[in-house]
Amino acid sequence: MTKKIILGITLACLSAGVSAQVVKKTGDDRKKKEDAGVVITDRQQDFFKVNEVSDADLDWMKIVYRQLDLTVGRNPALYYPEMPNADGQNLFFIIMRLVADGKVKAYEFLDGREMFTPEFEINVGDMLDNQHIMYTEAKGSTEKNRRYAIEDADIPGNEVLSYYIIERWEFDRRSNKMRTTVDAICPVAHRMDDYGGEALRYPMFWVKLNDIRPYLAQQYVFTDDDNNLPRYNLDDFFKLGLYTGEIYKTKNMRNLTLMQLHPEEEALKHAQDSIERRLRAFNTELWVPDREELLAREQAKAALDEDGEEGEEGEGGAAVAAAAKKKDEPTRSTKRGSKSTKSKQPKIKQRKVKQTSVATRSVRDRKR
């Protein structure tokens, strides 16, 4: 009995010591994350992790570069608030904090030749010096893992008035569906030169959207001035395609932008609209329409034709219709003995369809 009691006390002490060590380690990790800013657990990172689709599973892919103007459509949700407040912080503040703290890798802007590999990672300190951003060495910074602390007033959030994004349009043969994803995003600073004039654009760096998704999901934004309830976070903003952006480039062998291929403004706009239509219609053109879709198309076409006829009559088409009617009317001559000429229409013989019925014998025949 004594041995059993001693053994039970020993096991209880050991289990208590192990649990105390685990709690202490978890508390230290949580404290470090709280000191760094937003708390992102390993489970959250695994939840937002997206495995890249192999090219062997794709039948078609198109890479498109877009420019997001932060004054158009719902894009202002990426710009406001200009400075961090009770509502949170804008997209550029989130990206800059993550890059400066070493949590997210940033890559060089190569204008169409982007490679998201370690040899193309930027030196954050050199980038901050080139962008004239004040910083200090952050706590815990080492020679191999540099960390920088930046004050809110020193982050040029008011200069980043647009973004470049890389958009991938893929047709997956496994699911037989079209998928659109944002691969990377680049902040673009708009700065005036020493002589004034139009602001020049300075692309800063690329970051992979999958790397910052767990942090974007923590920031909710307003997408409508009429509804002050923030229903979407920044991750939803890109995942649902709530942004508005013009296509300025598609991946091509010569690595030329659309402006270089089409210098005239009208031709450039036509090329952008043509690419947009082809991307939107690619998925529907892969399949043969069923009977319901064909009927819907015929009804829509008939409705458009009716609207067109009504529009012509409303804009003076009544006179045209009256003239056409008068032309079709028979003309009478004033001369005696002359015969009136009428518009003869060819007679079309309608084929009578014989109705087949079941043969029945009469009662008279049956009696015979």
MARDRENVEX-699887 format. One record per residue (C-alpha): residue number from 1; residue in one letter; x, y, z. Coordinates in nm, 3 decimals, decimal comma. Example, Ala and Ser with C-alpha at 12.3 -4.5 7.8 and 13.67 -1.06 7.14 Angstrom:
<pts>
@num:1	residuo:A	xx:1,230	yy:-0,450	zz:0,780
@num:2	residuo:S	xx:1,367	yy:-0,106	zz:0,714
</pts>
This chain:
<pts>
@num:1	residuo:M	xx:0,000	yy:0,000	zz:0,000
@num:2	residuo:T	xx:0,283	yy:0,241	zz:0,087
@num:3	residuo:K	xx:0,462	yy:0,173	zz:-0,242
@num:4	residuo:K	xx:0,145	yy:0,243	zz:-0,440
@num:5	residuo:I	xx:0,094	yy:0,577	zz:-0,262
@num:6	residuo:I	xx:0,454	yy:0,684	zz:-0,323
@num:7	residuo:L	xx:0,432	yy:0,581	zz:-0,688
@num:8	residuo:G	xx:0,107	yy:0,779	zz:-0,731
@num:9	residuo:I	xx:0,259	yy:1,091	zz:-0,572
@num:10	residuo:T	xx:0,567	yy:1,063	zz:-0,797
@num:11	residuo:L	xx:0,357	yy:1,033	zz:-1,112
@num:12	residuo:A	xx:0,143	yy:1,328	zz:-1,005
@num:13	residuo:C	xx:0,453	yy:1,542	zz:-0,948
@num:14	residuo:L	xx:0,599	yy:1,446	zz:-1,283
@num:15	residuo:S	xx:0,276	yy:1,524	zz:-1,467
@num:16	residuo:A	xx:0,247	yy:1,856	zz:-1,285
@num:17	residuo:G	xx:0,604	yy:1,947	zz:-1,381
@num:18	residuo:V	xx:0,548	yy:1,859	zz:-1,745
@num:19	residuo:S	xx:0,225	yy:2,058	zz:-1,764
@num:20	residuo:A	xx:0,392	yy:2,357	zz:-1,598
@num:21	residuo:Q	xx:0,667	yy:2,351	zz:-1,856
@num:22	residuo:V	xx:0,418	yy:2,333	zz:-2,143
@num:23	residuo:V	xx:0,216	yy:2,626	zz:-2,010
@num:24	residuo:K	xx:0,527	yy:2,831	zz:-1,961
@num:25	residuo:K	xx:0,647	yy:2,767	zz:-2,316
@num:26	residuo:T	xx:0,308	yy:2,850	zz:-2,464
@num:27	residuo:G	xx:0,292	yy:3,172	zz:-2,264
@num:28	residuo:D	xx:0,635	yy:3,281	zz:-2,389
@num:29	residuo:D	xx:0,540	yy:3,215	zz:-2,751
@num:30	residuo:R	xx:0,215	yy:3,407	zz:-2,715
@num:31	residuo:K	xx:0,393	yy:3,698	zz:-2,551
@num:32	residuo:K	xx:0,641	yy:3,714	zz:-2,839
@num:33	residuo:K	xx:0,359	yy:3,719	zz:-3,092
@num:34	residuo:E	xx:0,173	yy:3,989	zz:-2,901
@num:35	residuo:D	xx:0,488	yy:4,202	zz:-2,893
@num:36	residuo:A	xx:0,524	yy:4,158	zz:-3,270
@num:37	residuo:G	xx:0,168	yy:4,278	zz:-3,344
@num:38	residuo:V	xx:-0,115	yy:4,066	zz:-3,488
@num:39	residuo:V	xx:-0,139	yy:3,720	zz:-3,333
@num:40	residuo:I	xx:-0,139	yy:3,454	zz:-3,607
@num:41	residuo:T	xx:-0,130	yy:3,095	zz:-3,487
@num:42	residuo:D	xx:0,017	yy:2,804	zz:-3,678
@num:43	residuo:R	xx:-0,332	yy:2,666	zz:-3,729
@num:44	residuo:Q	xx:-0,441	yy:2,989	zz:-3,897
@num:45	residuo:Q	xx:-0,139	yy:2,983	zz:-4,125
@num:46	residuo:D	xx:-0,219	yy:2,625	zz:-4,229
@num:47	residuo:F	xx:-0,581	yy:2,722	zz:-4,291
@num:48	residuo:F	xx:-0,487	yy:3,000	zz:-4,534
@num:49	residuo:K	xx:-0,208	yy:2,805	zz:-4,700
@num:50	residuo:V	xx:-0,290	yy:2,728	zz:-5,063
@num:51	residuo:N	xx:-0,096	yy:2,463	zz:-5,250
@num:52	residuo:E	xx:0,003	yy:2,576	zz:-5,597
@num:53	residuo:V	xx:-0,160	yy:2,384	zz:-5,879
@num:54	residuo:S	xx:0,074	yy:2,184	zz:-6,097
@num:55	residuo:D	xx:0,091	yy:2,277	zz:-6,465
@num:56	residuo:A	xx:0,017	yy:1,912	zz:-6,545
@num:57	residuo:D	xx:-0,337	yy:1,960	zz:-6,407
@num:58	residuo:L	xx:-0,404	yy:2,268	zz:-6,622
@num:59	residuo:D	xx:-0,531	yy:2,276	zz:-6,978
@num:60	residuo:W	xx:-0,509	yy:2,654	zz:-7,019
@num:61	residuo:M	xx:-0,363	yy:2,949	zz:-6,829
@num:62	residuo:K	xx:-0,343	yy:3,325	zz:-6,887
@num:63	residuo:I	xx:-0,136	yy:3,566	zz:-6,676
@num:64	residuo:V	xx:-0,270	yy:3,919	zz:-6,665
@num:65	residuo:Y	xx:-0,123	yy:4,232	zz:-6,505
@num:66	residuo:R	xx:-0,370	yy:4,486	zz:-6,371
@num:67	residuo:Q	xx:-0,341	yy:4,833	zz:-6,226
@num:68	residuo:L	xx:-0,570	yy:4,915	zz:-5,932
@num:69	residuo:D	xx:-0,645	yy:5,286	zz:-5,904
@num:70	residuo:L	xx:-0,739	yy:5,355	zz:-5,542
@num:71	residuo:T	xx:-0,989	yy:5,624	zz:-5,645
@num:72	residuo:V	xx:-1,206	yy:5,398	zz:-5,864
@num:73	residuo:G	xx:-1,492	yy:5,167	zz:-5,768
@num:74	residuo:R	xx:-1,444	yy:4,990	zz:-5,437
@num:75	residuo:N	xx:-1,066	yy:5,029	zz:-5,446
@num:76	residuo:P	xx:-1,065	yy:5,311	zz:-5,184
@num:77	residuo:A	xx:-1,117	yy:5,035	zz:-4,928
@num:78	residuo:L	xx:-0,744	yy:4,959	zz:-4,977
@num:79	residuo:Y	xx:-0,642	yy:5,319	zz:-4,903
@num:80	residuo:Y	xx:-0,851	yy:5,421	zz:-4,602
@num:81	residuo:P	xx:-0,786	yy:5,484	zz:-4,322
@num:82	residuo:E	xx:-0,485	yy:5,691	zz:-4,424
@num:83	residuo:M	xx:-0,334	yy:5,649	zz:-4,076
@num:84	residuo:P	xx:-0,395	yy:5,361	zz:-3,833
@num:85	residuo:N	xx:-0,688	yy:5,428	zz:-3,600
@num:86	residuo:A	xx:-0,961	yy:5,241	zz:-3,413
@num:87	residuo:D	xx:-1,089	yy:5,091	zz:-3,741
@num:88	residuo:G	xx:-0,750	yy:4,937	zz:-3,815
@num:89	residuo:Q	xx:-0,493	yy:5,013	zz:-4,085
@num:90	residuo:N	xx:-0,485	yy:5,015	zz:-4,462
@num:91	residuo:L	xx:-0,325	yy:4,761	zz:-4,692
@num:92	residuo:F	xx:0,010	yy:4,934	zz:-4,735
@num:93	residuo:F	xx:0,064	yy:4,968	zz:-4,359
@num:94	residuo:I	xx:0,000	yy:4,596	zz:-4,317
@num:95	residuo:I	xx:0,241	yy:4,503	zz:-4,596
@num:96	residuo:M	xx:0,514	yy:4,740	zz:-4,480
@num:97	residuo:R	xx:0,495	yy:4,617	zz:-4,119
@num:98	residuo:L	xx:0,521	yy:4,253	zz:-4,227
@num:99	residuo:V	xx:0,813	yy:4,317	zz:-4,462
@num:100	residuo:A	xx:1,003	yy:4,532	zz:-4,212
@num:101	residuo:D	xx:0,954	yy:4,277	zz:-3,934
@num:102	residuo:G	xx:1,082	yy:3,993	zz:-4,154
@num:103	residuo:K	xx:0,755	yy:3,795	zz:-4,147
@num:104	residuo:V	xx:0,699	yy:3,819	zz:-4,523
@num:105	residuo:K	xx:0,948	yy:3,799	zz:-4,808
@num:106	residuo:A	xx:0,952	yy:4,079	zz:-5,065
@num:107	residuo:Y	xx:1,078	yy:4,036	zz:-5,422
@num:108	residuo:E	xx:1,219	yy:4,265	zz:-5,688
@num:109	residuo:F	xx:0,997	yy:4,439	zz:-5,940
@num:110	residuo:L	xx:1,125	yy:4,318	zz:-6,279
@num:111	residuo:D	xx:0,836	yy:4,443	zz:-6,498
@num:112	residuo:G	xx:0,712	yy:4,116	zz:-6,639
@num:113	residuo:R	xx:1,006	yy:3,891	zz:-6,552
@num:114	residuo:E	xx:0,915	yy:3,837	zz:-6,187
@num:115	residuo:M	xx:1,071	yy:3,535	zz:-6,019
@num:116	residuo:F	xx:0,958	yy:3,457	zz:-5,665
@num:117	residuo:T	xx:1,271	yy:3,270	zz:-5,567
@num:118	residuo:P	xx:1,527	yy:3,337	zz:-5,291
@num:119	residuo:E	xx:1,783	yy:3,490	zz:-5,530
@num:120	residuo:F	xx:1,534	yy:3,765	zz:-5,618
@num:121	residuo:E	xx:1,447	yy:3,861	zz:-5,260
@num:122	residuo:I	xx:1,513	yy:4,225	zz:-5,184
@num:123	residuo:N	xx:1,728	yy:4,363	zz:-4,906
@num:124	residuo:V	xx:1,476	yy:4,538	zz:-4,683
@num:125	residuo:G	xx:1,730	yy:4,786	zz:-4,547
@num:126	residuo:D	xx:1,836	yy:4,893	zz:-4,896
@num:127	residuo:M	xx:1,473	yy:4,925	zz:-5,000
@num:128	residuo:L	xx:1,397	yy:5,150	zz:-4,704
@num:129	residuo:D	xx:1,699	yy:5,366	zz:-4,786
@num:130	residuo:N	xx:1,599	yy:5,395	zz:-5,152
@num:131	residuo:Q	xx:1,243	yy:5,490	zz:-5,056
@num:132	residuo:H	xx:1,371	yy:5,744	zz:-4,799
@num:133	residuo:I	xx:1,186	yy:5,577	zz:-4,512
@num:134	residuo:M	xx:1,321	yy:5,636	zz:-4,159
@num:135	residuo:Y	xx:1,373	yy:5,323	zz:-3,949
@num:136	residuo:T	xx:1,556	yy:5,180	zz:-3,649
@num:137	residuo:E	xx:1,681	yy:4,834	zz:-3,559
@num:138	residuo:A	xx:1,399	yy:4,641	zz:-3,396
@num:139	residuo:K	xx:1,433	yy:4,430	zz:-3,085
@num:140	residuo:G	xx:1,549	yy:4,078	zz:-3,165
@num:141	residuo:S	xx:1,720	yy:4,176	zz:-3,489
@num:142	residuo:T	xx:2,020	yy:3,964	zz:-3,585
@num:143	residuo:E	xx:2,274	yy:3,976	zz:-3,864
@num:144	residuo:K	xx:2,103	yy:3,695	zz:-4,054
@num:145	residuo:N	xx:1,747	yy:3,801	zz:-3,974
@num:146	residuo:R	xx:1,720	yy:4,178	zz:-3,984
@num:147	residuo:R	xx:1,416	yy:4,339	zz:-3,828
@num:148	residuo:Y	xx:1,326	yy:4,708	zz:-3,858
@num:149	residuo:A	xx:1,094	yy:4,931	zz:-3,658
@num:150	residuo:I	xx:0,916	yy:5,213	zz:-3,841
@num:151	residuo:E	xx:0,699	yy:5,485	zz:-3,690
@num:152	residuo:D	xx:0,353	yy:5,539	zz:-3,835
@num:153	residuo:A	xx:0,439	yy:5,893	zz:-3,943
@num:154	residuo:D	xx:0,740	yy:5,765	zz:-4,142
@num:155	residuo:I	xx:0,540	yy:5,516	zz:-4,354
@num:156	residuo:P	xx:0,445	yy:5,695	zz:-4,680
@num:157	residuo:G	xx:0,094	yy:5,553	zz:-4,696
@num:158	residuo:N	xx:-0,045	yy:5,868	zz:-4,860
@num:159	residuo:E	xx:0,191	yy:5,824	zz:-5,158
@num:160	residuo:V	xx:0,077	yy:5,472	zz:-5,248
@num:161	residuo:L	xx:-0,218	yy:5,557	zz:-5,471
@num:162	residuo:S	xx:-0,225	yy:5,242	zz:-5,683
@num:163	residuo:Y	xx:-0,122	yy:4,877	zz:-5,686
@num:164	residuo:Y	xx:-0,009	yy:4,633	zz:-5,951
@num:165	residuo:I	xx:-0,144	yy:4,279	zz:-5,924
@num:166	residuo:I	xx:-0,065	yy:3,957	zz:-6,110
@num:167	residuo:E	xx:-0,384	yy:3,773	zz:-6,194
@num:168	residuo:R	xx:-0,390	yy:3,408	zz:-6,302
@num:169	residuo:W	xx:-0,677	yy:3,268	zz:-6,509
@num:170	residuo:E	xx:-0,660	yy:2,889	zz:-6,503
@num:171	residuo:F	xx:-0,877	yy:2,608	zz:-6,633
@num:172	residuo:D	xx:-0,838	yy:2,305	zz:-6,409
@num:173	residuo:R	xx:-0,901	yy:1,972	zz:-6,581
@num:174	residuo:R	xx:-0,966	yy:1,798	zz:-6,250
@num:175	residuo:S	xx:-1,268	yy:2,010	zz:-6,163
@num:176	residuo:N	xx:-1,348	yy:2,129	zz:-6,519
@num:177	residuo:K	xx:-1,382	yy:2,482	zz:-6,388
@num:178	residuo:M	xx:-1,231	yy:2,821	zz:-6,452
@num:179	residuo:R	xx:-1,044	yy:2,971	zz:-6,157
@num:180	residuo:T	xx:-0,918	yy:3,328	zz:-6,110
@num:181	residuo:T	xx:-0,663	yy:3,403	zz:-5,840
@num:182	residuo:V	xx:-0,440	yy:3,695	zz:-5,746
@num:183	residuo:D	xx:-0,082	yy:3,571	zz:-5,733
@num:184	residuo:A	xx:0,111	yy:3,877	zz:-5,613
@num:185	residuo:I	xx:0,066	yy:4,246	zz:-5,535
@num:186	residuo:C	xx:0,301	yy:4,545	zz:-5,570
@num:187	residuo:P	xx:0,255	yy:4,886	zz:-5,401
@num:188	residuo:V	xx:0,315	yy:5,179	zz:-5,638
@num:189	residuo:A	xx:0,423	yy:5,516	zz:-5,496
@num:190	residuo:H	xx:0,316	yy:5,834	zz:-5,680
@num:191	residuo:R	xx:0,570	yy:6,111	zz:-5,633
@num:192	residuo:M	xx:0,628	yy:6,450	zz:-5,788
@num:193	residuo:D	xx:0,967	yy:6,529	zz:-5,934
@num:194	residuo:D	xx:1,166	yy:6,844	zz:-5,861
@num:195	residuo:Y	xx:1,011	yy:7,027	zz:-6,156
@num:196	residuo:G	xx:0,649	yy:6,952	zz:-6,071
@num:197	residuo:G	xx:0,414	yy:6,827	zz:-6,338
@num:198	residuo:E	xx:0,249	yy:6,487	zz:-6,337
@num:199	residuo:A	xx:0,336	yy:6,247	zz:-6,057
@num:200	residuo:L	xx:0,574	yy:5,965	zz:-6,146
@num:201	residuo:R	xx:0,506	yy:5,606	zz:-6,048
@num:202	residuo:Y	xx:0,762	yy:5,404	zz:-5,855
@num:203	residuo:P	xx:0,681	yy:5,032	zz:-5,812
@num:204	residuo:M	xx:0,832	yy:4,926	zz:-5,479
@num:205	residuo:F	xx:0,835	yy:4,544	zz:-5,451
@num:206	residuo:W	xx:0,623	yy:4,234	zz:-5,496
@num:207	residuo:V	xx:0,477	yy:4,022	zz:-5,217
@num:208	residuo:K	xx:0,299	yy:3,690	zz:-5,261
@num:209	residuo:L	xx:-0,065	yy:3,723	zz:-5,166
@num:210	residuo:N	xx:-0,072	yy:3,378	zz:-5,007
@num:211	residuo:D	xx:0,200	yy:3,492	zz:-4,764
@num:212	residuo:I	xx:-0,005	yy:3,782	zz:-4,631
@num:213	residuo:R	xx:-0,353	yy:3,625	zz:-4,644
@num:214	residuo:P	xx:-0,365	yy:3,530	zz:-4,272
@num:215	residuo:Y	xx:-0,295	yy:3,893	zz:-4,181
@num:216	residuo:L	xx:-0,536	yy:4,038	zz:-4,438
@num:217	residuo:A	xx:-0,816	yy:3,824	zz:-4,295
@num:218	residuo:Q	xx:-0,781	yy:4,009	zz:-3,964
@num:219	residuo:Q	xx:-0,857	yy:4,352	zz:-4,117
@num:220	residuo:Y	xx:-1,219	yy:4,429	zz:-4,209
@num:221	residuo:V	xx:-1,291	yy:4,719	zz:-4,443
@num:222	residuo:F	xx:-1,585	yy:4,927	zz:-4,565
@num:223	residuo:T	xx:-1,674	yy:4,864	zz:-4,928
@num:224	residuo:D	xx:-1,978	yy:5,091	zz:-4,950
@num:225	residuo:D	xx:-2,050	yy:5,438	zz:-4,812
@num:226	residuo:D	xx:-2,419	yy:5,355	zz:-4,777
@num:227	residuo:N	xx:-2,349	yy:5,058	zz:-4,550
@num:228	residuo:N	xx:-2,121	yy:5,133	zz:-4,254
@num:229	residuo:L	xx:-2,101	yy:4,768	zz:-4,154
@num:230	residuo:P	xx:-1,764	yy:4,617	zz:-4,253
@num:231	residuo:R	xx:-1,881	yy:4,288	zz:-4,403
@num:232	residuo:Y	xx:-1,562	yy:4,189	zz:-4,589
@num:233	residuo:N	xx:-1,200	yy:4,162	zz:-4,489
@num:234	residuo:L	xx:-0,906	yy:4,232	zz:-4,717
@num:235	residuo:D	xx:-0,865	yy:3,865	zz:-4,799
@num:236	residuo:D	xx:-1,227	yy:3,849	zz:-4,917
@num:237	residuo:F	xx:-1,167	yy:4,167	zz:-5,118
@num:238	residuo:F	xx:-0,918	yy:3,990	zz:-5,343
@num:239	residuo:K	xx:-1,067	yy:3,642	zz:-5,327
@num:240	residuo:L	xx:-1,413	yy:3,760	zz:-5,439
@num:241	residuo:G	xx:-1,274	yy:3,998	zz:-5,701
@num:242	residuo:L	xx:-1,427	yy:4,314	zz:-5,551
@num:243	residuo:Y	xx:-1,149	yy:4,528	zz:-5,696
@num:244	residuo:T	xx:-1,159	yy:4,727	zz:-6,020
@num:245	residuo:G	xx:-0,847	yy:4,726	zz:-6,237
@num:246	residuo:E	xx:-0,745	yy:4,792	zz:-6,594
@num:247	residuo:I	xx:-0,530	yy:4,543	zz:-6,781
@num:248	residuo:Y	xx:-0,198	yy:4,704	zz:-6,865
@num:249	residuo:K	xx:-0,010	yy:4,392	zz:-6,970
@num:250	residuo:T	xx:-0,042	yy:4,023	zz:-7,050
@num:251	residuo:K	xx:0,246	yy:3,781	zz:-7,039
@num:252	residuo:N	xx:0,401	yy:3,759	zz:-7,386
@num:253	residuo:M	xx:0,728	yy:3,652	zz:-7,544
@num:254	residuo:R	xx:0,846	yy:4,006	zz:-7,617
@num:255	residuo:N	xx:0,758	yy:4,127	zz:-7,266
@num:256	residuo:L	xx:0,577	yy:4,435	zz:-7,398
@num:257	residuo:T	xx:0,295	yy:4,624	zz:-7,234
@num:258	residuo:L	xx:-0,033	yy:4,697	zz:-7,409
@num:259	residuo:M	xx:0,066	yy:5,062	zz:-7,439
@num:260	residuo:Q	xx:0,380	yy:4,961	zz:-7,625
@num:261	residuo:L	xx:0,182	yy:4,730	zz:-7,853
@num:262	residuo:H	xx:-0,100	yy:4,984	zz:-7,908
@num:263	residuo:P	xx:0,032	yy:5,342	zz:-7,876
@num:264	residuo:E	xx:-0,299	yy:5,504	zz:-7,975
@num:265	residuo:E	xx:-0,551	yy:5,552	zz:-7,697
@num:266	residuo:E	xx:-0,846	yy:5,416	zz:-7,894
@num:267	residuo:A	xx:-0,656	yy:5,104	zz:-7,999
@num:268	residuo:L	xx:-0,536	yy:5,052	zz:-7,641
@num:269	residuo:K	xx:-0,889	yy:5,070	zz:-7,504
@num:270	residuo:H	xx:-1,012	yy:4,830	zz:-7,772
@num:271	residuo:A	xx:-0,736	yy:4,581	zz:-7,687
@num:272	residuo:Q	xx:-0,817	yy:4,598	zz:-7,314
@num:273	residuo:D	xx:-1,187	yy:4,539	zz:-7,376
@num:274	residuo:S	xx:-1,113	yy:4,254	zz:-7,616
@num:275	residuo:I	xx:-0,890	yy:4,074	zz:-7,364
@num:276	residuo:E	xx:-1,149	yy:4,125	zz:-7,091
@num:277	residuo:R	xx:-1,429	yy:3,980	zz:-7,304
@num:278	residuo:R	xx:-1,224	yy:3,679	zz:-7,407
@num:279	residuo:L	xx:-1,133	yy:3,603	zz:-7,047
@num:280	residuo:R	xx:-1,494	yy:3,630	zz:-6,931
@num:281	residuo:A	xx:-1,630	yy:3,421	zz:-7,220
@num:282	residuo:F	xx:-1,362	yy:3,152	zz:-7,226
@num:283	residuo:N	xx:-1,535	yy:2,925	zz:-6,976
@num:284	residuo:T	xx:-1,877	yy:2,946	zz:-7,141
@num:285	residuo:E	xx:-1,742	yy:2,879	zz:-7,491
@num:286	residuo:L	xx:-1,594	yy:2,546	zz:-7,383
@num:287	residuo:W	xx:-1,933	yy:2,382	zz:-7,343
@num:288	residuo:V	xx:-2,217	yy:2,305	zz:-7,585
@num:289	residuo:P	xx:-2,529	yy:2,498	zz:-7,476
@num:290	residuo:D	xx:-2,830	yy:2,295	zz:-7,372
@num:291	residuo:R	xx:-3,190	yy:2,348	zz:-7,481
@num:292	residuo:E	xx:-3,273	yy:2,591	zz:-7,198
@num:293	residuo:E	xx:-2,975	yy:2,810	zz:-7,278
@num:294	residuo:L	xx:-3,064	yy:2,821	zz:-7,647
@num:295	residuo:L	xx:-3,423	yy:2,921	zz:-7,567
@num:296	residuo:A	xx:-3,298	yy:3,191	zz:-7,332
@num:297	residuo:R	xx:-3,071	yy:3,329	zz:-7,604
@num:298	residuo:E	xx:-3,356	yy:3,335	zz:-7,856
@num:299	residuo:Q	xx:-3,582	yy:3,518	zz:-7,610
@num:300	residuo:A	xx:-3,310	yy:3,771	zz:-7,532
@num:301	residuo:K	xx:-3,247	yy:3,828	zz:-7,902
@num:302	residuo:A	xx:-3,618	yy:3,875	zz:-7,970
@num:303	residuo:A	xx:-3,644	yy:4,123	zz:-7,684
@num:304	residuo:L	xx:-3,351	yy:4,322	zz:-7,824
@num:305	residuo:D	xx:-3,509	yy:4,328	zz:-8,170
@num:306	residuo:E	xx:-3,837	yy:4,457	zz:-8,026
@num:307	residuo:D	xx:-3,656	yy:4,726	zz:-7,830
@num:308	residuo:G	xx:-3,471	yy:4,829	zz:-8,145
@num:309	residuo:E	xx:-3,792	yy:4,862	zz:-8,345
@num:310	residuo:E	xx:-3,957	yy:5,066	zz:-8,071
@num:311	residuo:G	xx:-3,654	yy:5,289	zz:-8,052
@num:312	residuo:E	xx:-3,658	yy:5,356	zz:-8,425
@num:313	residuo:E	xx:-4,026	yy:5,447	zz:-8,418
@num:314	residuo:G	xx:-3,973	yy:5,678	zz:-8,124
@num:315	residuo:E	xx:-3,691	yy:5,867	zz:-8,298
@num:316	residuo:G	xx:-3,872	yy:5,939	zz:-8,622
@num:317	residuo:G	xx:-3,908	yy:5,583	zz:-8,736
@num:318	residuo:A	xx:-4,284	yy:5,639	zz:-8,765
@num:319	residuo:A	xx:-4,226	yy:5,847	zz:-9,079
@num:320	residuo:V	xx:-4,005	yy:5,577	zz:-9,225
@num:321	residuo:A	xx:-4,264	yy:5,311	zz:-9,147
@num:322	residuo:A	xx:-4,540	yy:5,524	zz:-9,303
@num:323	residuo:A	xx:-4,335	yy:5,574	zz:-9,619
@num:324	residuo:A	xx:-4,272	yy:5,202	zz:-9,643
@num:325	residuo:K	xx:-4,643	yy:5,133	zz:-9,596
@num:326	residuo:K	xx:-4,735	yy:5,386	zz:-9,864
@num:327	residuo:K	xx:-4,491	yy:5,222	zz:-10,101
@num:328	residuo:D	xx:-4,653	yy:4,884	zz:-10,052
@num:329	residuo:E	xx:-5,007	yy:5,021	zz:-10,116
@num:330	residuo:P	xx:-5,154	yy:4,968	zz:-10,471
@num:331	residuo:T	xx:-5,118	yy:5,271	zz:-10,699
@num:332	residuo:R	xx:-5,417	yy:5,394	zz:-10,908
@num:333	residuo:S	xx:-5,386	yy:5,562	zz:-11,246
@num:334	residuo:T	xx:-5,603	yy:5,860	zz:-11,351
@num:335	residuo:K	xx:-5,624	yy:5,741	zz:-11,710
@num:336	residuo:R	xx:-5,948	yy:5,576	zz:-11,824
@num:337	residuo:G	xx:-5,916	yy:5,211	zz:-11,892
@num:338	residuo:S	xx:-5,594	yy:5,169	zz:-11,707
@num:339	residuo:K	xx:-5,582	yy:4,882	zz:-11,465
@num:340	residuo:S	xx:-5,471	yy:4,925	zz:-11,112
@num:341	residuo:T	xx:-5,146	yy:4,754	zz:-11,031
@num:342	residuo:K	xx:-5,139	yy:4,566	zz:-10,709
@num:343	residuo:S	xx:-4,841	yy:4,419	zz:-10,543
@num:344	residuo:K	xx:-4,865	yy:4,053	zz:-10,613
@num:345	residuo:Q	xx:-4,729	yy:3,822	zz:-10,351
@num:346	residuo:P	xx:-4,644	yy:3,464	zz:-10,440
@num:347	residuo:K	xx:-4,883	yy:3,214	zz:-10,301
@num:348	residuo:I	xx:-4,725	yy:2,962	zz:-10,074
@num:349	residuo:K	xx:-4,891	yy:2,628	zz:-10,065
@num:350	residuo:Q	xx:-4,919	yy:2,499	zz:-9,716
@num:351	residuo:R	xx:-4,878	yy:2,133	zz:-9,679
@num:352	residuo:K	xx:-5,160	yy:1,969	zz:-9,495
@num:353	residuo:V	xx:-5,049	yy:1,734	zz:-9,226
@num:354	residuo:K	xx:-5,253	yy:1,421	zz:-9,214
@num:355	residuo:Q	xx:-5,358	yy:1,329	zz:-8,867
@num:356	residuo:T	xx:-5,315	yy:0,967	zz:-8,797
@num:357	residuo:S	xx:-5,581	yy:0,802	zz:-8,585
@num:358	residuo:V	xx:-5,637	yy:0,452	zz:-8,467
@num:359	residuo:A	xx:-5,848	yy:0,250	zz:-8,715
@num:360	residuo:T	xx:-6,182	yy:0,134	zz:-8,574
@num:361	residuo:R	xx:-6,443	yy:-0,091	zz:-8,729
@num:362	residuo:S	xx:-6,803	yy:0,016	zz:-8,728
@num:363	residuo:V	xx:-7,079	yy:-0,181	zz:-8,567
@num:364	residuo:R	xx:-7,233	yy:-0,251	zz:-8,911
@num:365	residuo:D	xx:-6,919	yy:-0,414	zz:-9,035
@num:366	residuo:R	xx:-6,889	yy:-0,609	zz:-8,718
@num:367	residuo:K	xx:-7,239	yy:-0,756	zz:-8,765
@num:368	residuo:R	xx:-7,151	yy:-0,870	zz:-9,114
</pts>
